Amino acid sequence: MIRSWRSNSQAQFDDAGEDGSSSDALHAVLFDSGRPVLIASRVAPKSIGTRVCIAWNDTAESAASVQNALPWMQRAEAVCVLTAEGYQRRGPSGQKLAAYLAMHGVQADIATFRPVDREVGGGLLKAANDFGCDFLSMGAYSHSRLRQLILGGVTRYVLEYGNLAVMMSR
């Protein structure tokens, strides 16, 4: 079991004798399982799933995150679709996603955020925090792993600096 995902970008397994890093395990599960991965924060939250945010950038990965988080959103007190200025792809807008969610009984707010210190991930975490989010659902690695490795990316940023429950989908 992985206790945390942050520690100099390489978290350690609970068992000190394990050979791999939790980062390697996370990537294996994300890329090979076909299932979402729920990543716990370092500190136990007071609640989870009462205020849900969806990181939306119009990719197949973010669409998978919506589908996987739909049961959470249907039970939540509040839901917010988070979009970044200039970071959207050619898919449906945040407004169209909100209309889709409404067909499933989910009333969602839409918030557009800006990067913080040129980091889209920083802006995403700030927007989630401003909403009071206790559960963030997002697509993972919508850019190639090589690009993420060299340039960083939203997935990597959230893994390193996030302090809330995050469900990542691929």
N, CA and C atoms as an extended XYZ file, in Angstrom:
510
Properties=species:S:1:pos:R:3:atomname:S:1:resname:S:1:resid:I:1 pbc="F F F"
N         0.847       -1.178        0.000 N   MET     1
C         0.000        0.000        0.000 CA  MET     1
C         0.886        1.233        0.000 C   MET     1
N         0.531        2.209       -0.779 N   ILE     2
C         1.304        3.445       -0.871 CA  ILE     2
C         0.753        4.433        0.137 C   ILE     2
N         1.611        4.953        0.991 N   ARG     3
C         1.182        5.895        2.019 CA  ARG     3
C         1.073        7.295        1.453 C   ARG     3
N         2.041        7.749        0.712 N   SER     4
C         2.008        9.096        0.148 CA  SER     4
C         2.679        9.061       -1.202 C   SER     4
N         2.469       10.115       -1.969 N   TRP     5
C         3.067       10.156       -3.285 CA  TRP     5
C         4.119       11.235       -3.398 C   TRP     5
N         4.380       11.960       -2.329 N   ARG     6
C         5.341       13.046       -2.397 CA  ARG     6
C         6.486       12.818       -1.429 C   ARG     6
N         7.637       12.953       -1.889 N   SER     7
C         8.849       13.009       -1.093 CA  SER     7
C         9.987       13.148       -2.081 C   SER     7
N        10.348       14.378       -2.355 N   ASN     8
C        11.351       14.657       -3.371 CA  ASN     8
C        11.003       13.996       -4.694 C   ASN     8
N         9.745       14.055       -5.068 N   SER     9
C         9.195       13.498       -6.294 CA  SER     9
C         9.222       11.979       -6.330 C   SER     9
N         9.717       11.326       -5.315 N   GLN    10
C         9.749        9.869       -5.259 CA  GLN    10
C         9.308        9.432       -3.880 C   GLN    10
N         8.060        9.011       -3.734 N   ALA    11
C         7.572        8.548       -2.431 CA  ALA    11
C         8.078        7.145       -2.163 C   ALA    11
N         8.047        6.758       -0.927 N   GLN    12
C         8.534        5.443       -0.536 CA  GLN    12
C         7.368        4.545       -0.167 C   GLN    12
N         7.527        3.240       -0.403 N   PHE    13
C         6.525        2.287        0.034 CA  PHE    13
C         6.524        2.229        1.548 C   PHE    13
N         5.381        1.830        2.132 N   ASP    14
C         5.315        1.635        3.574 CA  ASP    14
C         6.351        0.624        4.019 C   ASP    14
N         6.540       -0.416        3.224 N   ASP    15
C         7.512       -1.453        3.541 CA  ASP    15
C         8.881       -0.975        3.086 C   ASP    15
N         9.795       -0.749        3.981 N   ALA    16
C        11.116       -0.237        3.612 CA  ALA    16
C        11.870       -1.200        2.716 C   ALA    16
N        11.499       -2.480        2.711 N   GLY    17
C        12.205       -3.465        1.919 CA  GLY    17
C        11.793       -3.522        0.460 C   GLY    17
N        10.786       -2.767        0.050 N   GLU    18
C        10.341       -2.805       -1.332 CA  GLU    18
C        11.401       -2.193       -2.242 C   GLU    18
N        11.524       -2.740       -3.451 N   ASP    19
C        12.550       -2.277       -4.383 CA  ASP    19
C        12.123       -1.065       -5.203 C   ASP    19
N        10.839       -0.958       -5.541 N   GLY    20
C        10.386        0.107       -6.435 CA  GLY    20
C         9.923        1.332       -5.694 C   GLY    20
N         9.650        2.370       -6.468 N   SER    21
C         9.098        3.580       -5.877 CA  SER    21
C         7.602        3.597       -6.101 C   SER    21
N         6.895        4.365       -5.308 N   SER    22
C         5.449        4.471       -5.493 CA  SER    22
C         5.136        5.152       -6.813 C   SER    22
N         6.030        6.008       -7.288 N   SER    23
C         5.832        6.653       -8.579 CA  SER    23
C         5.780        5.605       -9.685 C   SER    23
N         6.678        4.638       -9.645 N   ASP    24
C         6.670        3.562      -10.635 CA  ASP    24
C         5.388        2.747      -10.527 C   ASP    24
N         4.978        2.462       -9.304 N   ALA    25
C         3.746        1.692       -9.091 CA  ALA    25
C         2.541        2.470       -9.609 C   ALA    25
N         2.486        3.761       -9.321 N   LEU    26
C         1.384        4.598       -9.789 CA  LEU    26
C         1.308        4.582      -11.308 C   LEU    26
N         2.442        4.762      -11.970 N   HIS    27
C         2.454        4.762      -13.432 CA  HIS    27
C         2.004        3.413      -13.978 C   HIS    27
N         2.451        2.337      -13.378 N   ALA    28
C         2.050        1.003      -13.838 CA  ALA    28
C         0.542        0.825      -13.710 C   ALA    28
N        -0.017        1.229      -12.588 N   VAL    29
C        -1.466        1.074      -12.392 CA  VAL    29
C        -2.232        1.979      -13.358 C   VAL    29
N        -1.805        3.228      -13.495 N   LEU    30
C        -2.497        4.147      -14.393 CA  LEU    30
C        -2.479        3.673      -15.840 C   LEU    30
N        -1.321        3.220      -16.309 N   PHE    31
C        -1.184        2.878      -17.718 CA  PHE    31
C        -1.647        1.464      -18.048 C   PHE    31
N        -1.622        0.555      -17.092 N   ASP    32
C        -1.885       -0.842      -17.408 CA  ASP    32
C        -3.189       -1.405      -16.868 C   ASP    32
N        -3.809       -0.751      -15.903 N   SER    33
C        -5.001       -1.349      -15.289 CA  SER    33
C        -6.298       -0.994      -16.002 C   SER    33
N        -6.321        0.138      -16.678 N   GLY    34
C        -7.563        0.587      -17.285 CA  GLY    34
C        -8.577        1.078      -16.255 C   GLY    34
N        -8.141        1.294      -15.047 N   ARG    35
C        -9.012        1.715      -13.953 CA  ARG    35
C        -8.498        3.039      -13.378 C   ARG    35
N        -9.390        3.816      -12.751 N   PRO    36
C        -8.926        5.042      -12.092 CA  PRO    36
C        -8.128        4.699      -10.841 C   PRO    36
N        -7.289        5.628      -10.433 N   VAL    37
C        -6.471        5.460       -9.238 CA  VAL    37
C        -6.815        6.586       -8.264 C   VAL    37
N        -7.204        6.207       -7.057 N   LEU    38
C        -7.495        7.190       -6.016 CA  LEU    38
C        -6.255        7.365       -5.166 C   LEU    38
N        -5.770        8.584       -5.104 N   ILE    39
C        -4.550        8.903       -4.374 CA  ILE    39
C        -4.931        9.719       -3.150 C   ILE    39
N        -4.572        9.207       -2.006 N   ALA    40
C        -4.915        9.883       -0.751 CA  ALA    40
C        -3.926       10.997       -0.461 C   ALA    40
N        -4.393       11.997        0.267 N   SER    41
C        -3.495       13.062        0.706 CA  SER    41
C        -2.665       12.559        1.877 C   SER    41
N        -1.601       13.271        2.192 N   ARG    42
C        -0.723       12.879        3.299 CA  ARG    42
C        -1.444       12.927        4.635 C   ARG    42
N        -2.340       13.877        4.784 N   VAL    43
C        -3.082       14.051        6.032 CA  VAL    43
C        -4.531       13.631        5.771 C   VAL    43
N        -5.081       12.864        6.700 N   ALA    44
C        -6.463       12.411        6.537 CA  ALA    44
C        -7.399       13.614        6.471 C   ALA    44
N        -8.241       13.673        5.437 N   PRO    45
C        -9.155       14.815        5.308 CA  PRO    45
C       -10.341       14.684        6.264 C   PRO    45
N       -10.962       15.820        6.552 N   LYS    46
C       -12.171       15.811        7.382 CA  LYS    46
C       -13.337       15.220        6.607 C   LYS    46
N       -13.337       15.408        5.300 N   SER    47
C       -14.385       14.851        4.445 CA  SER    47
C       -13.761       14.495        3.100 C   SER    47
N       -14.476       13.670        2.365 N   ILE    48
C       -14.051       13.346        0.998 CA  ILE    48
C       -15.301       13.168        0.146 C   ILE    48
N       -15.328       13.866       -0.952 N   GLY    49
C       -16.434       13.739       -1.885 CA  GLY    49
C       -17.622       14.645       -1.630 C   GLY    49
N       -17.490       15.594       -0.720 N   THR    50
C       -18.602       16.520       -0.510 CA  THR    50
C       -18.526       17.710       -1.467 C   THR    50
N       -17.299       18.118       -1.803 N   ARG    51
C       -17.080       19.218       -2.749 CA  ARG    51
C       -16.110       18.705       -3.806 C   ARG    51
N       -16.654       18.351       -4.954 N   VAL    52
C       -15.909       17.666       -6.005 CA  VAL    52
C       -15.548       18.632       -7.122 C   VAL    52
N       -14.306       18.557       -7.558 N   CYS    53
C       -13.860       19.327       -8.721 CA  CYS    53
C       -13.442       18.358       -9.831 C   CYS    53
N       -13.728       18.750      -11.055 N   ILE    54
C       -13.305       18.021      -12.243 CA  ILE    54
C       -12.339       18.916      -13.000 C   ILE    54
N       -11.115       18.426      -13.226 N   ALA    55
C       -10.154       19.157      -14.053 CA  ALA    55
C       -10.487       18.827      -15.512 C   ALA    55
N       -10.922       19.820      -16.258 N   TRP    56
C       -11.413       19.585      -17.615 CA  TRP    56
C       -10.544       20.285      -18.641 C   TRP    56
N        -9.966       19.498      -19.570 N   ASN    57
C        -9.194       20.087      -20.663 CA  ASN    57
C        -9.569       19.465      -22.013 C   ASN    57
N       -10.745       18.872      -22.086 N   ASP    58
C       -11.310       18.357      -23.339 CA  ASP    58
C       -10.584       17.137      -23.903 C   ASP    58
N        -9.790       16.431      -23.124 N   THR    59
C        -9.070       15.263      -23.612 CA  THR    59
C        -9.833       13.984      -23.278 C   THR    59
N        -9.435       12.901      -23.911 N   ALA    60
C       -10.026       11.597      -23.604 CA  ALA    60
C        -9.790       11.237      -22.146 C   ALA    60
N        -8.628       11.610      -21.611 N   GLU    61
C        -8.314       11.312      -20.211 CA  GLU    61
C        -9.236       12.080      -19.267 C   GLU    61
N        -9.516       13.343      -19.575 N   SER    62
C       -10.416       14.095      -18.698 CA  SER    62
C       -11.850       13.593      -18.846 C   SER    62
N       -12.231       13.121      -20.033 N   ALA    63
C       -13.558       12.524      -20.207 CA  ALA    63
C       -13.677       11.239      -19.379 C   ALA    63
N       -12.612       10.444      -19.344 N   ALA    64
C       -12.620        9.234      -18.509 CA  ALA    64
C       -12.757        9.605      -17.041 C   ALA    64
N       -12.118       10.696      -16.641 N   SER    65
C       -12.206       11.116      -15.237 CA  SER    65
C       -13.634       11.523      -14.876 C   SER    65
N       -14.341       12.132      -15.822 N   VAL    66
C       -15.738       12.514      -15.580 CA  VAL    66
C       -16.578       11.255      -15.381 C   VAL    66
N       -16.425       10.302      -16.271 N   GLN    67
C       -17.195        9.061      -16.169 CA  GLN    67
C       -16.911        8.346      -14.847 C   GLN    67
N       -15.650        8.288      -14.459 N   ASN    68
C       -15.276        7.598      -13.222 CA  ASN    68
C       -15.735        8.338      -11.968 C   ASN    68
N       -15.844        9.652      -12.052 N   ALA    69
C       -16.230       10.444      -10.881 CA  ALA    69
C       -17.728       10.699      -10.800 C   ALA    69
N       -18.484       10.284      -11.812 N   LEU    70
C       -19.919       10.571      -11.829 CA  LEU    70
C       -20.637       10.111      -10.558 C   LEU    70
N       -20.393        8.909      -10.038 N   PRO    71
C       -21.067        8.534       -8.782 CA  PRO    71
C       -20.702        9.457       -7.613 C   PRO    71
N       -19.467        9.929       -7.567 N   TRP    72
C       -19.055       10.875       -6.520 CA  TRP    72
C       -19.808       12.187       -6.683 C   TRP    72
N       -19.891       12.665       -7.935 N   MET    73
C       -20.553       13.946       -8.186 CA  MET    73
C       -22.041       13.876       -7.850 C   MET    73
N       -22.678       12.746       -8.126 N   GLN    74
C       -24.107       12.615       -7.855 CA  GLN    74
C       -24.412       12.640       -6.367 C   GLN    74
N       -23.449       12.357       -5.522 N   ARG    75
C       -23.635       12.381       -4.067 CA  ARG    75
C       -23.085       13.653       -3.418 C   ARG    75
N       -22.344       14.441       -4.171 N   ALA    76
C       -21.665       15.617       -3.617 CA  ALA    76
C       -22.637       16.744       -3.302 C   ALA    76
N       -22.233       17.579       -2.349 N   GLU    77
C       -22.994       18.792       -2.040 CA  GLU    77
C       -22.789       19.854       -3.116 C   GLU    77
N       -21.587       19.893       -3.684 N   ALA    78
C       -21.257       20.889       -4.699 CA  ALA    78
C       -20.227       20.305       -5.660 C   ALA    78
N       -20.339       20.710       -6.935 N   VAL    79
C       -19.434       20.231       -7.987 CA  VAL    79
C       -18.986       21.434       -8.798 C   VAL    79
N       -17.719       21.430       -9.186 N   CYS    80
C       -17.186       22.515      -10.012 CA  CYS    80
C       -16.314       21.940      -11.127 C   CYS    80
N       -16.556       22.390      -12.341 N   VAL    81
C       -15.726       22.052      -13.491 CA  VAL    81
C       -14.651       23.125      -13.590 C   VAL    81
N       -13.397       22.714      -13.512 N   LEU    82
C       -12.276       23.653      -13.569 CA  LEU    82
C       -11.623       23.591      -14.943 C   LEU    82
N       -11.519       24.736      -15.588 N   THR    83
C       -10.870       24.829      -16.896 CA  THR    83
C        -9.803       25.911      -16.835 C   THR    83
N        -8.749       25.733      -17.603 N   ALA    84
C        -7.655       26.699      -17.633 CA  ALA    84
C        -7.703       27.517      -18.911 C   ALA    84
N        -7.449       28.791      -18.773 N   GLU    85
C        -7.372       29.651      -19.954 CA  GLU    85
C        -6.249       29.165      -20.864 C   GLU    85
N        -6.577       28.942      -22.131 N   GLY    86
C        -5.559       28.593      -23.106 CA  GLY    86
C        -5.030       27.175      -22.998 C   GLY    86
N        -5.626       26.333      -22.177 N   TYR    87
C        -5.118       24.972      -22.002 CA  TYR    87
C        -6.105       23.936      -22.525 C   TYR    87
N        -7.190       24.387      -23.143 N   GLN    88
C        -8.209       23.470      -23.632 CA  GLN    88
C        -7.800       22.880      -24.975 C   GLN    88
N        -8.338       21.713      -25.263 N   ARG    89
C        -8.115       21.065      -26.551 CA  ARG    89
C        -9.320       21.326      -27.441 C   ARG    89
N        -9.565       20.482      -28.418 N   ARG    90
C       -10.642       20.719      -29.377 CA  ARG    90
C       -11.956       20.049      -28.998 C   ARG    90
N       -12.066       19.505      -27.829 N   GLY    91
C       -13.283       18.806      -27.417 CA  GLY    91
C       -14.325       19.760      -26.870 C   GLY    91
N       -15.335       19.198      -26.191 N   PRO    92
C       -16.419       20.013      -25.642 CA  PRO    92
C       -15.918       20.999      -24.580 C   PRO    92
N       -16.573       22.116      -24.503 N   SER    93
C       -16.214       23.152      -23.531 CA  SER    93
C       -16.691       22.758      -22.134 C   SER    93
N       -16.270       23.525      -21.156 N   GLY    94
C       -16.736       23.323      -19.792 CA  GLY    94
C       -18.246       23.489      -19.680 C   GLY    94
N       -18.816       24.408      -20.464 N   GLN    95
C       -20.260       24.613      -20.454 CA  GLN    95
C       -20.997       23.378      -20.985 C   GLN    95
N       -20.455       22.764      -22.031 N   LYS    96
C       -21.087       21.552      -22.573 CA  LYS    96
C       -20.955       20.396      -21.580 C   LYS    96
N       -19.830       20.341      -20.876 N   LEU    97
C       -19.683       19.308      -19.850 CA  LEU    97
C       -20.711       19.516      -18.745 C   LEU    97
N       -20.907       20.753      -18.321 N   ALA    98
C       -21.904       21.044      -17.286 CA  ALA    98
C       -23.302       20.631      -17.746 C   ALA    98
N       -23.622       20.847      -19.018 N   ALA    99
C       -24.925       20.429      -19.548 CA  ALA    99
C       -25.048       18.904      -19.527 C   ALA    99
N       -23.980       18.212      -19.871 N   TYR   100
C       -23.968       16.745      -19.807 CA  TYR   100
C       -24.185       16.267      -18.366 C   TYR   100
N       -23.494       16.893      -17.437 N   LEU   101
C       -23.637       16.511      -16.030 CA  LEU   101
C       -25.066       16.751      -15.540 C   LEU   101
N       -25.685       17.834      -15.998 N   ALA   102
C       -27.067       18.137      -15.598 CA  ALA   102
C       -28.015       17.020      -16.031 C   ALA   102
N       -27.740       16.393      -17.171 N   MET   103
C       -28.572       15.268      -17.620 CA  MET   103
C       -28.449       14.073      -16.675 C   MET   103
N       -27.393       14.066      -15.877 N   HIS   104
C       -27.165       12.993      -14.910 CA  HIS   104
C       -27.458       13.436      -13.483 C   HIS   104
N       -28.172       14.544      -13.346 N   GLY   105
C       -28.582       15.014      -12.035 CA  GLY   105
C       -27.526       15.758      -11.257 C   GLY   105
N       -26.482       16.237      -11.942 N   VAL   106
C       -25.392       16.958      -11.277 CA  VAL   106
C       -25.420       18.414      -11.704 C   VAL   106
N       -25.633       19.309      -10.745 N   GLN   107
C       -25.564       20.750      -11.007 CA  GLN   107
C       -24.124       21.180      -10.748 C   GLN   107
N       -23.432       21.619      -11.787 N   ALA   108
C       -22.015       21.967      -11.656 CA  ALA   108
C       -21.765       23.430      -11.966 C   ALA   108
N       -20.959       24.057      -11.126 N   ASP   109
C       -20.440       25.386      -11.417 CA  ASP   109
C       -19.277       25.226      -12.384 C   ASP   109
N       -18.912       26.306      -13.039 N   ILE   110
C       -17.749       26.298      -13.936 CA  ILE   110
C       -16.829       27.416      -13.493 C   ILE   110
N       -15.558       27.089      -13.348 N   ALA   111
C       -14.563       28.104      -12.974 CA  ALA   111
C       -13.386       28.001      -13.934 C   ALA   111
N       -13.027       29.131      -14.503 N   THR   112
C       -11.852       29.187      -15.362 CA  THR   112
C       -10.725       29.824      -14.555 C   THR   112
N        -9.585       29.165      -14.561 N   PHE   113
C        -8.461       29.649      -13.765 CA  PHE   113
C        -7.264       29.942      -14.650 C   PHE   113
N        -6.321       30.658      -14.072 N   ARG   114
C        -5.061       30.980      -14.754 CA  ARG   114
C        -3.923       30.221      -14.088 C   ARG   114
N        -2.880       29.944      -14.838 N   PRO   115
C        -1.712       29.314      -14.216 CA  PRO   115
C        -1.161       30.189      -13.096 C   PRO   115
N        -0.545       29.553      -12.125 N   VAL   116
C         0.139       30.264      -11.038 CA  VAL   116
C         1.631       30.069      -11.266 C   VAL   116
N         2.364       31.156      -11.379 N   ASP   117
C         3.798       31.097      -11.678 CA  ASP   117
C         4.063       30.248      -12.918 C   ASP   117
N         3.220       30.441      -13.946 N   ARG   118
C         3.316       29.738      -15.228 CA  ARG   118
C         3.063       28.241      -15.122 C   ARG   118
N         2.517       27.781      -14.015 N   GLU   119
C         2.197       26.365      -13.818 CA  GLU   119
C         0.689       26.161      -13.850 C   GLU   119
N         0.200       25.438      -14.844 N   VAL   120
C        -1.228       25.142      -14.916 CA  VAL   120
C        -1.632       24.311      -13.700 C   VAL   120
N        -0.766       23.383      -13.291 N   GLY   121
C        -1.056       22.572      -12.107 CA  GLY   121
C        -1.209       23.420      -10.860 C   GLY   121
N        -0.405       24.456      -10.732 N   GLY   122
C        -0.523       25.371       -9.595 CA  GLY   122
C        -1.852       26.104       -9.610 C   GLY   122
N        -2.268       26.549      -10.797 N   GLY   123
C        -3.567       27.206      -10.924 CA  GLY   123
C        -4.716       26.254      -10.629 C   GLY   123
N        -4.577       25.002      -11.068 N   LEU   124
C        -5.604       23.987      -10.807 CA  LEU   124
C        -5.759       23.753       -9.310 C   LEU   124
N        -4.648       23.552       -8.618 N   LEU   125
C        -4.718       23.315       -7.175 CA  LEU   125
C        -5.258       24.533       -6.431 C   LEU   125
N        -4.890       25.738       -6.871 N   LYS   126
C        -5.414       26.948       -6.233 CA  LYS   126
C        -6.923       27.050       -6.444 C   LYS   126
N        -7.378       26.797       -7.665 N   ALA   127
C        -8.820       26.869       -7.958 CA  ALA   127
C        -9.587       25.820       -7.153 C   ALA   127
N        -9.029       24.612       -7.050 N   ALA   128
C        -9.672       23.557       -6.250 CA  ALA   128
C        -9.739       23.977       -4.788 C   ALA   128
N        -8.660       24.538       -4.284 N   ASN   129
C        -8.620       25.000       -2.896 CA  ASN   129
C        -9.619       26.142       -2.666 C   ASN   129
N        -9.688       27.085       -3.608 N   ASP   130
C       -10.636       28.199       -3.489 CA  ASP   130
C       -12.084       27.706       -3.435 C   ASP   130
N       -12.373       26.595       -4.116 N   PHE   131
C       -13.714       26.016       -4.125 CA  PHE   131
C       -13.997       25.213       -2.849 C   PHE   131
N       -12.950       24.915       -2.095 N   GLY   132
C       -13.107       24.070       -0.914 CA  GLY   132
C       -13.170       22.601       -1.269 C   GLY   132
N       -12.557       22.253       -2.374 N   CYS   133
C       -12.590       20.894       -2.914 CA  CYS   133
C       -11.974       19.888       -1.940 C   CYS   133
N       -12.663       18.747       -1.788 N   ASP   134
C       -12.083       17.655       -0.996 CA  ASP   134
C       -11.934       16.386       -1.839 C   ASP   134
N       -12.194       16.500       -3.139 N   PHE   135
C       -12.033       15.380       -4.070 CA  PHE   135
C       -11.865       15.954       -5.470 C   PHE   135
N       -10.695       15.737       -6.058 N   LEU   136
C       -10.384       16.223       -7.403 CA  LEU   136
C       -10.290       15.028       -8.332 C   LEU   136
N       -11.010       15.097       -9.444 N   SER   137
C       -10.911       14.057      -10.462 CA  SER   137
C       -10.289       14.676      -11.699 C   SER   137
N        -9.291       13.979      -12.247 N   MET   138
C        -8.591       14.526      -13.404 CA  MET   138
C        -8.054       13.415      -14.282 C   MET   138
N        -7.862       13.738      -15.544 N   GLY   139
C        -7.159       12.837      -16.434 CA  GLY   139
C        -5.677       12.900      -16.120 C   GLY   139
N        -4.984       11.819      -16.408 N   ALA   140
C        -3.552       11.764      -16.110 CA  ALA   140
C        -2.754       11.586      -17.397 C   ALA   140
N        -1.696       12.338      -17.503 N   TYR   141
C        -0.753       12.212      -18.613 CA  TYR   141
C        -1.429       12.315      -19.971 C   TYR   141
N        -2.124       13.426      -20.199 N   SER   142
C        -2.718       13.629      -21.517 CA  SER   142
C        -1.654       14.023      -22.540 C   SER   142
N        -0.480       14.456      -22.059 N   HIS   143
C         0.683       14.652      -22.926 CA  HIS   143
C         1.544       13.407      -22.800 C   HIS   143
N         2.462       13.209      -23.707 N   SER   144
C         3.315       12.024      -23.655 CA  SER   144
C         4.152       12.020      -22.368 C   SER   144
N         4.512       10.816      -21.927 N   ARG   145
C         5.319       10.694      -20.715 CA  ARG   145
C         6.674       11.366      -20.899 C   ARG   145
N         7.238       11.313      -22.103 N   LEU   146
C         8.529       11.951      -22.356 CA  LEU   146
C         8.411       13.459      -22.196 C   LEU   146
N         7.363       14.050      -22.770 N   ARG   147
C         7.157       15.498      -22.637 CA  ARG   147
C         6.981       15.871      -21.171 C   ARG   147
N         6.202       15.055      -20.439 N   GLN   148
C         5.992       15.305      -19.013 CA  GLN   148
C         7.314       15.232      -18.259 C   GLN   148
N         8.139       14.239      -18.606 N   LEU   149
C         9.419       14.055      -17.923 CA  LEU   149
C        10.328       15.263      -18.132 C   LEU   149
N        10.375       15.750      -19.368 N   ILE   150
C        11.279       16.862      -19.693 CA  ILE   150
C        10.708       18.201      -19.229 C   ILE   150
N         9.456       18.463      -19.541 N   LEU   151
C         8.869       19.768      -19.276 CA  LEU   151
C         8.010       19.829      -18.014 C   LEU   151
N         7.771       18.685      -17.400 N   GLY   152
C         6.829       18.670      -16.288 CA  GLY   152
C         5.428       18.618      -16.858 C   GLY   152
N         4.451       18.832      -16.048 N   GLY   153
C         3.080       18.812      -16.527 CA  GLY   153
C         2.130       18.890      -15.356 C   GLY   153
N         0.854       18.986      -15.676 N   VAL   154
C        -0.169       19.128      -14.650 CA  VAL   154
C        -0.212       17.886      -13.761 C   VAL   154
N        -0.174       16.698      -14.369 N   THR   155
C        -0.217       15.466      -13.579 CA  THR   155
C         0.925       15.434      -12.573 C   THR   155
N         2.094       15.682      -13.051 N   ARG   156
C         3.278       15.654      -12.181 CA  ARG   156
C         3.180       16.700      -11.077 C   ARG   156
N         2.709       17.887      -11.437 N   TYR   157
C         2.587       18.967      -10.460 CA  TYR   157
C         1.605       18.591       -9.358 C   TYR   157
N         0.454       18.062       -9.747 N   VAL   158
C        -0.560       17.680       -8.755 CA  VAL   158
C        -0.034       16.557       -7.867 C   VAL   158
N         0.696       15.612       -8.444 N   LEU   159
C         1.272       14.532       -7.635 CA  LEU   159
C         2.281       15.060       -6.627 C   LEU   159
N         3.058       16.049       -7.019 N   GLU   160
C         4.095       16.585       -6.139 CA  GLU   160
C         3.561       17.537       -5.088 C   GLU   160
N         2.568       18.346       -5.439 N   TYR   161
C         2.154       19.423       -4.544 CA  TYR   161
C         0.715       19.328       -4.045 C   TYR   161
N        -0.067       18.383       -4.548 N   GLY   162
C        -1.456       18.266       -4.137 CA  GLY   162
C        -1.586       17.880       -2.686 C   GLY   162
N        -2.623       18.399       -2.038 N   ASN   163
C        -2.855       18.073       -0.631 CA  ASN   163
C        -4.319       17.693       -0.393 C   ASN   163
N        -4.899       17.001       -1.389 N   LEU   164
C        -6.271       16.541       -1.289 CA  LEU   164
C        -6.383       15.203       -2.001 C   LEU   164
N        -7.504       14.525       -1.813 N   ALA   165
C        -7.737       13.257       -2.500 CA  ALA   165
C        -7.886       13.534       -3.998 C   ALA   165
N        -7.158       12.765       -4.803 N   VAL   166
C        -7.184       12.943       -6.260 CA  VAL   166
C        -7.445       11.592       -6.904 C   VAL   166
N        -8.431       11.559       -7.774 N   MET   167
C        -8.655       10.360       -8.572 CA  MET   167
C        -8.168       10.663       -9.984 C   MET   167
N        -7.186        9.889      -10.431 N   MET   168
C        -6.634       10.070      -11.771 CA  MET   168
C        -7.104        8.947      -12.681 C   MET   168
N        -7.447        9.335      -13.890 N   SER   169
C        -7.938        8.391      -14.889 CA  SER   169
C        -7.090        8.513      -16.141 C   SER   169
N        -6.972        7.423      -16.834 N   ARG   170
C        -6.193        7.410      -18.066 CA  ARG   170
C        -7.022        6.811      -19.175 C   ARG   170
